[in-house]
């Protein structure tokens, strides 16, 4: 009875370690690269994009139309 309980606890620990090992590895790698887990990435808004320019123009146009009403 007590042996079954220890066996259950042991296997629960094994499953928990296997389940959370990728998370621990990601946190370890994130802290090792000074907050850059995916390598060199650009902050948002620093890169030029036609889509972003069109979206910004559309937003300003809608704001202008709403301000006129």
C-alpha positions, 0 to 999 in steps of 0.5 A: 500500500505504502509502496504503491503510493511512493511508486505513484509519486515517483512516476508523477515526478518523472512525468512532471520533469519531462513535461516542464523540461522544455519550459526550463530550457527556454527560460535558461536560454532566454536568460543566457542571451540577455533577453533575446531568445530568438536571436537579433530581432528588430523592435516593433516600428523600426522597420519600414513596411508598405503595409504599415504605411498603408494602414497608417494612411488609412487610419489618418484618413478615417480620423479626418473623416470622423473629425469633419462630421 
